[in-house]
């Protein structure tokens, strides 16, 4: 390779070493944010399941109170009838029948409601357990970040210095192209196989490829802009 190409390759190697550190830190930070989002969702689920459970409990209490009140009226009225103390036999009979119908209605409603309460209680308990699980994962992610972040920050200082030093001696034209490729998040080099750029699969100019092969000039792919790299 040409001297400038070799310098660019060295710069690219130093850049990737530094990028690896940045990527590691970014991944650790992303893990923390992910667990924070999951914790927010888990807590929202707890609030939802607990609200559903409370609504069912309120309904169960109201129906039970209505059923018990009706049962009490039924029994008291029936006792008056049995003892012959009802002021109006017909009205008392209607009261007993009405109260009995209310009791039956509420019993029929309460039976499936008890199943719903059990399901809601399990859902609420599971949601609370889910929060504890996510809280544990968040603590682990935060601990991993706290443990590794100082080392990454320390390693970034010499990595950045070495990267910056590797830019020395490279022509401005090539540095500008290099920086443009970096801004586009593209790999800087495209290896060559059978005269084809492996970065974009476009056939290269034969004369430029020949000069690159002999190491007499630095060239880049006119299609994707990557510098020509290794000959595979």
FIGU-641436 format. One line per 8 residues: number of its first residue (from 1); their letters; for each residue y, z, x of N, C-alpha, C. Coordinates in nm, 3 decimals. Layout:
FIGU-641436
NUM> a> Y Z X Y Z X Y Z X; ... $
END
This chain:
FIGU-641436
1> xxxxxxxx> -0.120 0.000 0.083 0.000 0.000 0.000 0.125 0.000 0.087; 0.230 -0.052 0.030 0.358 -0.050 0.099 0.407 0.094 0.113; 0.490 0.117 0.214 0.541 0.252 0.241 0.609 0.312 0.119; 0.691 0.232 0.049 0.760 0.283 -0.069 0.660 0.317 -0.181; 0.557 0.236 -0.192 0.455 0.263 -0.292 0.383 0.394 -0.261; 0.354 0.415 -0.133 0.288 0.539 -0.092 0.376 0.660 -0.121; 0.506 0.647 -0.097 0.598 0.757 -0.124 0.604 0.785 -0.274; 0.605 0.678 -0.353 0.605 0.695 -0.498 0.476 0.762 -0.544 $
9> xxxxxxxx> 0.365 0.724 -0.483 0.237 0.785 -0.519 0.236 0.933 -0.484; 0.295 0.967 -0.369 0.302 1.108 -0.329 0.391 1.186 -0.426; 0.503 1.125 -0.466 0.592 1.189 -0.562 0.520 1.210 -0.694; 0.448 1.110 -0.737 0.374 1.118 -0.862 0.269 1.228 -0.858; 0.204 1.244 -0.742 0.104 1.351 -0.727 0.170 1.488 -0.738; 0.285 1.503 -0.671 0.356 1.632 -0.679 0.406 1.657 -0.822; 0.447 1.550 -0.886 0.497 1.563 -1.023 0.386 1.612 -1.116; 0.267 1.558 -1.098 0.157 1.598 -1.186 0.115 1.742 -1.160 $
17> xxxxxxxx> 0.125 1.787 -1.035 0.095 1.927 -1.006 0.192 2.018 -1.081; 0.320 1.979 -1.077 0.421 2.057 -1.148 0.401 2.047 -1.299; 0.370 1.926 -1.346 0.346 1.907 -1.489 0.231 1.993 -1.538; 0.129 2.009 -1.454 0.013 2.089 -1.493 0.054 2.234 -1.519; 0.142 2.285 -1.436 0.191 2.421 -1.456 0.272 2.431 -1.585; 0.359 2.333 -1.607 0.440 2.332 -1.729 0.352 2.319 -1.852; 0.250 2.235 -1.842 0.159 2.215 -1.955 0.080 2.342 -1.985; 0.039 2.412 -1.879 -0.034 2.536 -1.899 0.053 2.638 -1.973 $
25> xxxxxxxx> 0.178 2.652 -1.928 0.267 2.746 -1.995 0.294 2.704 -2.139; 0.314 2.573 -2.159 0.340 2.524 -2.294 0.221 2.551 -2.386; 0.100 2.535 -2.332 -0.020 2.559 -2.413 -0.031 2.706 -2.451; 0.001 2.795 -2.358 -0.003 2.939 -2.387 0.102 2.975 -2.491; 0.221 2.918 -2.478 0.327 2.945 -2.576 0.290 2.888 -2.712; 0.229 2.770 -2.713 0.188 2.708 -2.839 0.080 2.791 -2.908; -0.009 2.850 -2.828 -0.113 2.935 -2.885 -0.052 3.056 -2.955; 0.051 3.113 -2.895 0.119 3.227 -2.957 0.185 3.183 -3.088 $
33> xxxxxxxx> 0.256 3.071 -3.084 0.323 3.022 -3.206 0.222 2.990 -3.315; 0.109 2.934 -3.276 0.006 2.899 -3.374 -0.046 3.025 -3.444; -0.073 3.129 -3.366 -0.121 3.253 -3.425 -0.013 3.320 -3.510; 0.112 3.306 -3.469 0.222 3.361 -3.550 0.228 3.292 -3.686; 0.212 3.159 -3.685 0.213 3.085 -3.812 0.094 3.127 -3.898; -0.023 3.140 -3.835 -0.142 3.179 -3.910 -0.127 3.320 -3.966; -0.059 3.407 -3.889 -0.039 3.543 -3.938 0.054 3.542 -4.060; 0.157 3.460 -4.054 0.247 3.447 -4.169 0.170 3.398 -4.292 $
41> xxxxxxxx> 0.084 3.299 -4.272 0.003 3.247 -4.382 -0.094 3.353 -4.434; -0.155 3.428 -4.341 -0.252 3.531 -4.379 -0.184 3.642 -4.459; -0.065 3.681 -4.419 0.008 3.784 -4.492 0.052 3.735 -4.629; 0.087 3.607 -4.636 0.123 3.549 -4.765 0.002 3.549 -4.858; -0.116 3.523 -4.802 -0.238 3.525 -4.883 -0.267 3.665 -4.934; -0.241 3.767 -4.850 -0.260 3.905 -4.893 -0.169 3.934 -5.012; -0.042 3.894 -5.002 0.053 3.918 -5.110 0.007 3.850 -5.239; -0.043 3.727 -5.225 -0.088 3.653 -5.343 -0.209 3.717 -5.407 $
49> xxxxxxxx> -0.310 3.751 -5.326 -0.433 3.810 -5.381 -0.407 3.948 -5.439; -0.320 4.025 -5.376 -0.288 4.157 -5.430 -0.211 4.147 -5.561; -0.124 4.047 -5.572 -0.051 4.026 -5.697 -0.147 3.985 -5.809; -0.244 3.899 -5.775 -0.344 3.858 -5.874 -0.429 3.977 -5.917; -0.466 4.061 -5.819 -0.547 4.177 -5.850 -0.469 4.274 -5.940; -0.343 4.297 -5.910 -0.262 4.388 -5.990 -0.245 4.336 -6.132; -0.228 4.206 -6.146 -0.213 4.148 -6.279 -0.340 4.171 -6.362; -0.456 4.154 -6.298 -0.583 4.177 -6.368 -0.601 4.325 -6.399 $
57> xxxxxxxx> -0.562 4.412 -6.306 -0.573 4.555 -6.331 -0.483 4.598 -6.447; -0.362 4.540 -6.453 -0.271 4.570 -6.563 -0.331 4.524 -6.696; -0.390 4.405 -6.694 -0.451 4.354 -6.816 -0.569 4.442 -6.857; -0.648 4.482 -6.759 -0.764 4.569 -6.788 -0.719 4.701 -6.848; -0.612 4.759 -6.792 -0.563 4.887 -6.844 -0.511 4.872 -6.987; -0.435 4.764 -7.010 -0.378 4.743 -7.143 -0.488 4.722 -7.247; -0.587 4.642 -7.212 -0.696 4.615 -7.306 -0.779 4.742 -7.332; -0.802 4.818 -7.225 -0.878 4.942 -7.242 -0.804 5.041 -7.331 $
65> xxxxxxxx> -0.673 5.052 -7.309 -0.592 5.142 -7.393 -0.594 5.097 -7.538; -0.584 4.966 -7.560 -0.586 4.914 -7.697 -0.723 4.938 -7.761; -0.827 4.916 -7.682 -0.963 4.936 -7.734 -0.987 5.084 -7.767; -0.946 5.174 -7.677 -0.967 5.317 -7.700 -0.887 5.366 -7.820; -0.763 5.315 -7.832 -0.682 5.354 -7.947 -0.746 5.308 -8.077; -0.798 5.185 -8.077 -0.863 5.132 -8.197 -0.991 5.209 -8.228; -1.066 5.243 -8.124 -1.189 5.320 -8.144 -1.158 5.458 -8.201; -1.050 5.518 -8.154 -1.010 5.649 -8.205 -0.970 5.641 -8.351 $
73> xxxxxxxx> -0.892 5.537 -8.388 -0.855 5.519 -8.528 -0.978 5.496 -8.614; -1.068 5.414 -8.564 -1.191 5.384 -8.637 -1.270 5.511 -8.664; -1.290 5.591 -8.561 -1.370 5.712 -8.574 -1.302 5.815 -8.664; -1.171 5.832 -8.647 -1.099 5.929 -8.730 -1.101 5.889 -8.877; -1.077 5.759 -8.899 -1.077 5.711 -9.039 -1.215 5.721 -9.100; -1.317 5.687 -9.022 -1.454 5.696 -9.073 -1.490 5.840 -9.106; -1.441 5.934 -9.029 -1.468 6.076 -9.057 -1.401 6.118 -9.188; -1.278 6.071 -9.210 -1.211 6.102 -9.338 -1.289 6.047 -9.455 $
81> xxxxxxxx> -1.343 5.925 -9.436 -1.424 5.864 -9.543 -1.549 5.948 -9.567; -1.618 5.983 -9.457 -1.743 6.058 -9.469 -1.720 6.194 -9.533; -1.605 6.254 -9.506 -1.575 6.387 -9.560 -1.506 6.380 -9.695; -1.481 6.256 -9.744 -1.419 6.239 -9.873 -1.273 6.278 -9.875; -1.208 6.274 -9.762 -1.069 6.315 -9.754 -0.972 6.197 -9.739; -1.023 6.075 -9.747 -0.937 5.958 -9.735 -0.850 5.945 -9.859; -0.720 5.927 -9.840 -0.629 5.916 -9.954 -0.655 5.790 -10.034; -0.700 5.686 -9.968 -0.735 5.559 -10.035 -0.861 5.505 -9.970 $
89> xxxxxxxx> -0.969 5.505 -10.044 -1.097 5.461 -9.989 -1.088 5.316 -9.941; -1.029 5.228 -10.025 -1.021 5.087 -9.988 -0.937 5.067 -9.862; -0.823 5.136 -9.855 -0.737 5.122 -9.737 -0.807 5.175 -9.613; -0.884 5.283 -9.631 -0.954 5.343 -9.517 -1.063 5.248 -9.466; -1.135 5.187 -9.560 -1.240 5.091 -9.521 -1.178 4.975 -9.443; -1.064 4.924 -9.491 -0.997 4.815 -9.420 -0.951 4.859 -9.281; -0.907 4.983 -9.272 -0.863 5.035 -9.143 -0.980 5.043 -9.046; -1.095 5.089 -9.098 -1.214 5.095 -9.012 -1.255 4.957 -8.967 $
97> xxxxxxxx> -1.256 4.861 -9.059 -1.298 4.723 -9.025 -1.200 4.661 -8.924; -1.071 4.682 -8.947 -0.971 4.627 -8.855 -0.986 4.689 -8.716; -1.003 4.820 -8.713 -1.017 4.889 -8.584 -1.145 4.843 -8.513; -1.252 4.828 -8.592 -1.378 4.783 -8.532 -1.363 4.642 -8.475; -1.290 4.555 -8.543 -1.268 4.418 -8.495 -1.188 4.419 -8.364; -1.090 4.508 -8.357 -1.010 4.518 -8.234 -1.096 4.565 -8.118; -1.181 4.666 -8.145 -1.271 4.715 -8.040 -1.362 4.603 -7.992; -1.421 4.528 -8.085 -1.510 4.417 -8.047 -1.435 4.311 -7.967 $
105> xxxxxxxx> -1.314 4.281 -8.012 -1.233 4.179 -7.943 -1.204 4.221 -7.799; -1.164 4.346 -7.781 -1.130 4.392 -7.647 -1.254 4.405 -7.560; -1.366 4.450 -7.617 -1.490 4.458 -7.538 -1.531 4.319 -7.489; -1.522 4.219 -7.577 -1.558 4.082 -7.538 -1.465 4.028 -7.431; -1.338 4.069 -7.436 -1.243 4.025 -7.335 -1.262 4.099 -7.202; -1.301 4.226 -7.211 -1.314 4.308 -7.090 -1.435 4.270 -7.006; -1.543 4.226 -7.069 -1.664 4.195 -6.992 -1.639 4.089 -6.885; -1.583 3.971 -6.918 -1.554 3.874 -6.811 -1.440 3.921 -6.720 $
113> xxxxxxxx> -1.351 4.004 -6.777 -1.240 4.054 -6.696 -1.289 4.142 -6.582; -1.395 4.218 -6.608 -1.451 4.303 -6.502 -1.503 4.217 -6.386; -1.564 4.103 -6.419 -1.612 4.012 -6.314 -1.494 3.954 -6.236; -1.388 3.920 -6.309 -1.268 3.867 -6.242 -1.207 3.973 -6.150; -1.210 4.098 -6.194 -1.156 4.207 -6.112 -1.236 4.223 -5.984; -1.367 4.214 -5.995 -1.451 4.225 -5.875 -1.422 4.112 -5.778; -1.409 3.991 -5.831 -1.378 3.876 -5.744 -1.241 3.893 -5.680; -1.144 3.939 -5.759 -1.009 3.957 -5.706 -1.004 4.066 -5.601 $
121> xxxxxxxx> -1.081 4.172 -5.623 -1.086 4.280 -5.525 -1.147 4.232 -5.394; -1.255 4.152 -5.405 -1.316 4.096 -5.284 -1.218 4.004 -5.212; -1.146 3.923 -5.289 -1.049 3.831 -5.228 -0.938 3.908 -5.157; -0.889 4.014 -5.221 -0.782 4.094 -5.160 -0.831 4.164 -5.035; -0.953 4.219 -5.042 -1.009 4.286 -4.925 -1.031 4.187 -4.811; -1.081 4.068 -4.846 -1.101 3.965 -4.744 -0.971 3.920 -4.682; -0.866 3.910 -4.764 -0.735 3.868 -4.713 -0.679 3.971 -4.615; -0.696 4.098 -4.647 -0.650 4.204 -4.556 -0.729 4.199 -4.425 $
129> xxxxxxxx> -0.859 4.178 -4.435 -0.941 4.166 -4.314 -0.898 4.046 -4.232; -0.863 3.937 -4.303 -0.816 3.817 -4.233 -0.690 3.842 -4.154; -0.599 3.922 -4.209 -0.477 3.957 -4.137 -0.511 4.031 -4.009; -0.604 4.124 -4.017 -0.641 4.201 -3.899 -0.701 4.111 -3.791; -0.780 4.013 -3.834 -0.840 3.919 -3.738 -0.731 3.838 -3.668; -0.638 3.785 -3.747 -0.531 3.703 -3.689 -0.440 3.789 -3.602; -0.414 3.912 -3.643 -0.334 4.002 -3.560 -0.400 4.023 -3.425; -0.533 4.035 -3.425 -0.605 4.050 -3.298 -0.594 3.926 -3.212 $
137> xxxxxxxx> -0.605 3.809 -3.275 -0.593 3.685 -3.198 -0.451 3.667 -3.144; -0.352 3.710 -3.222 -0.213 3.701 -3.176 -0.192 3.792 -3.056; -0.246 3.912 -3.061 -0.232 4.003 -2.947 -0.298 3.944 -2.823; -0.412 3.880 -2.841 -0.480 3.818 -2.727 -0.396 3.704 -2.671; -0.340 3.621 -2.759 -0.257 3.508 -2.713 -0.133 3.558 -2.642; -0.071 3.662 -2.695 0.050 3.718 -2.633 0.015 3.780 -2.497; -0.101 3.846 -2.490 -0.142 3.906 -2.364 -0.171 3.799 -2.259; -0.235 3.690 -2.301 -0.264 3.581 -2.209 -0.135 3.519 -2.155 $
145> xxxxxxxx> -0.038 3.502 -2.243 0.091 3.447 -2.199 0.161 3.543 -2.104; 0.163 3.671 -2.141 0.230 3.769 -2.057 0.164 3.782 -1.920; 0.032 3.766 -1.917 -0.039 3.779 -1.790 -0.019 3.659 -1.699; -0.009 3.540 -1.759 -0.004 3.419 -1.678 0.137 3.369 -1.653; 0.232 3.398 -1.742 0.368 3.344 -1.732 0.435 3.375 -1.598; 0.428 3.498 -1.548 0.494 3.526 -1.419 0.437 3.441 -1.305; 0.304 3.424 -1.303 0.242 3.343 -1.198 0.284 3.197 -1.206; 0.293 3.147 -1.329 0.337 3.009 -1.347 0.481 2.994 -1.300 $
153> xxxxxxxx> 0.567 3.087 -1.341 0.708 3.081 -1.300 0.721 3.086 -1.148; 0.640 3.169 -1.086 0.645 3.181 -0.939 0.597 3.052 -0.874; 0.489 2.994 -0.928 0.433 2.871 -0.871 0.525 2.751 -0.893; 0.604 2.754 -1.000 0.692 2.643 -1.030 0.803 2.627 -0.926; 0.842 2.737 -0.862 0.952 2.729 -0.765 0.914 2.640 -0.647; 0.803 2.668 -0.575 0.768 2.577 -0.465 0.724 2.439 -0.515; 0.660 2.435 -0.633 0.616 2.305 -0.686 0.736 2.215 -0.713; 0.844 2.273 -0.764 0.965 2.197 -0.789 1.031 2.155 -0.659 $
161> xxxxxxxx> 1.032 2.245 -0.563 1.092 2.213 -0.433 1.016 2.099 -0.365; 0.885 2.106 -0.369 0.802 2.002 -0.307 0.822 1.870 -0.381; 0.827 1.876 -0.514 0.850 1.756 -0.594 0.984 1.693 -0.559; 1.088 1.775 -0.549 1.222 1.723 -0.519 1.227 1.664 -0.379; 1.159 1.731 -0.284 1.157 1.681 -0.147 1.086 1.546 -0.138; 0.987 1.526 -0.226 0.910 1.401 -0.224 0.993 1.282 -0.269; 1.107 1.305 -0.330 1.194 1.196 -0.372 1.274 1.138 -0.255; 1.283 1.216 -0.146 1.359 1.169 -0.029 1.292 1.044 0.029 $
169> xxxxxxxx> 1.372 0.949 0.066 1.321 0.830 0.132 1.277 0.719 0.038; 1.287 0.743 -0.090 1.249 0.641 -0.188 1.376 0.568 -0.233; 1.373 0.437 -0.234 1.489 0.359 -0.272 1.533 0.392 -0.415; 1.664 0.387 -0.435 1.720 0.421 -0.565 1.663 0.333 -0.676; 1.641 0.207 -0.647 1.586 0.116 -0.749 1.452 0.167 -0.801; 1.367 0.212 -0.705 1.235 0.259 -0.746 1.243 0.396 -0.813; 1.334 0.479 -0.767 1.350 0.610 -0.831 1.398 0.595 -0.976; 1.487 0.500 -0.997 1.535 0.477 -1.133 1.422 0.432 -1.225 $
177> xxxxxxxx> 1.340 0.341 -1.174 1.226 0.296 -1.254 1.129 0.411 -1.277; 1.103 0.485 -1.171 1.012 0.600 -1.181 1.062 0.697 -1.289; 1.191 0.729 -1.284 1.247 0.824 -1.381 1.243 0.767 -1.523; 1.262 0.638 -1.537 1.255 0.576 -1.670 1.114 0.589 -1.728; 1.015 0.566 -1.644 0.876 0.580 -1.688 0.847 0.723 -1.730; 0.899 0.817 -1.653 0.878 0.958 -1.685 0.943 0.994 -1.819; 1.063 0.941 -1.843 1.132 0.970 -1.968 1.054 0.917 -2.088; 0.979 0.811 -2.066 0.899 0.752 -2.173 0.761 0.817 -2.183 $
185> xxxxxxxx> 0.738 0.921 -2.099 0.608 0.989 -2.096 0.494 0.894 -2.065; 0.523 0.798 -1.976 0.421 0.702 -1.934 0.368 0.740 -1.798; 0.243 0.702 -1.772 0.191 0.717 -1.637 0.269 0.622 -1.546; 0.297 0.667 -1.426 0.384 0.590 -1.337 0.311 0.471 -1.276; 0.181 0.486 -1.252 0.104 0.381 -1.187 0.002 0.322 -1.281; -0.020 0.193 -1.264 -0.128 0.124 -1.333 -0.221 0.065 -1.230; -0.345 0.113 -1.228 -0.440 0.058 -1.132 -0.471 -0.087 -1.166; -0.529 -0.158 -1.069 -0.552 -0.301 -1.085 -0.701 -0.331 -1.074 $
193> xxxxxxxx> -0.751 -0.404 -1.172 -0.891 -0.445 -1.169 -0.897 -0.593 -1.204; -0.954 -0.673 -1.112 -0.968 -0.817 -1.134 -0.834 -0.881 -1.169; -0.730 -0.836 -1.102 -0.597 -0.894 -1.122 -0.530 -0.854 -1.251; -0.584 -0.752 -1.319 -0.529 -0.709 -1.448 -0.480 -0.566 -1.438; -0.359 -0.542 -1.488 -0.303 -0.406 -1.492 -0.384 -0.323 -1.590; -0.437 -0.211 -1.544 -0.518 -0.127 -1.631 -0.432 -0.041 -1.723; -0.301 -0.044 -1.701 -0.212 0.030 -1.789 -0.187 -0.041 -1.920; -0.182 -0.175 -1.916 -0.150 -0.250 -2.038 -0.242 -0.371 -2.059 $
201> xxxxxxxx> -0.337 -0.392 -1.967 -0.436 -0.500 -1.980 -0.375 -0.639 -1.973; -0.264 -0.653 -1.900 -0.199 -0.783 -1.882 -0.226 -0.833 -1.740; -0.252 -0.964 -1.728 -0.280 -1.022 -1.597 -0.152 -1.022 -1.513; -0.167 -0.986 -1.386 -0.053 -0.971 -1.297 -0.018 -1.103 -1.228; 0.107 -1.114 -1.180 0.151 -1.233 -1.106 0.072 -1.240 -0.975; 0.001 -1.350 -0.949 -0.085 -1.358 -0.830 -0.011 -1.332 -0.699; 0.108 -1.387 -0.683 0.179 -1.367 -0.556 0.217 -1.221 -0.536; 0.261 -1.159 -0.640 0.298 -1.017 -0.629 0.174 -0.932 -0.603 $
209> xxxxxxxx> 0.066 -0.967 -0.669 -0.058 -0.893 -0.648 -0.104 -0.908 -0.503; -0.090 -1.029 -0.446 -0.129 -1.053 -0.308 -0.044 -0.969 -0.212; 0.086 -0.961 -0.238 0.174 -0.880 -0.154 0.141 -0.731 -0.167; 0.106 -0.691 -0.286 0.068 -0.550 -0.307 -0.061 -0.520 -0.232; -0.153 -0.616 -0.236 -0.282 -0.595 -0.170 -0.262 -0.583 -0.018; -0.169 -0.661 0.037 -0.146 -0.656 0.181 -0.052 -0.543 0.220; 0.010 -0.478 0.120 0.099 -0.367 0.149 0.231 -0.409 0.208; 0.277 -0.530 0.176 0.403 -0.578 0.234 0.521 -0.559 0.138 $
217> xxxxxxxx> 0.494 -0.518 0.014 0.602 -0.500 -0.083 0.555 -0.407 -0.195; 0.651 -0.347 -0.260 0.623 -0.262 -0.378 0.647 -0.345 -0.502; 0.551 -0.345 -0.592 0.562 -0.425 -0.714 0.527 -0.339 -0.835; 0.570 -0.388 -0.950 0.538 -0.321 -1.076 0.497 -0.427 -1.177; 0.423 -0.383 -1.276 0.377 -0.474 -1.382 0.496 -0.516 -1.467; 0.514 -0.646 -1.482 0.627 -0.697 -1.558 0.609 -0.676 -1.709; 0.489 -0.636 -1.749 0.465 -0.611 -1.891 0.496 -0.468 -1.930; 0.433 -0.371 -1.863 0.451 -0.231 -1.902 0.547 -0.156 -1.811 $
225> xxxxxxxx> 0.578 -0.212 -1.694 0.673 -0.148 -1.604 0.613 -0.051 -1.505; 0.481 -0.027 -1.514 0.418 0.066 -1.421 0.408 0.006 -1.282; 0.420 0.091 -1.181 0.398 0.046 -1.044 0.251 0.013 -1.025; 0.227 -0.090 -0.944 0.086 -0.126 -0.917 0.024 -0.019 -0.830; -0.095 0.024 -0.872 -0.162 0.132 -0.801 -0.285 0.085 -0.724; -0.393 0.160 -0.737 -0.515 0.131 -0.663 -0.578 0.001 -0.709; -0.642 -0.067 -0.614 -0.720 -0.187 -0.646 -0.863 -0.144 -0.670; -0.906 -0.154 -0.793 -1.040 -0.107 -0.831 -1.144 -0.215 -0.813 $
END
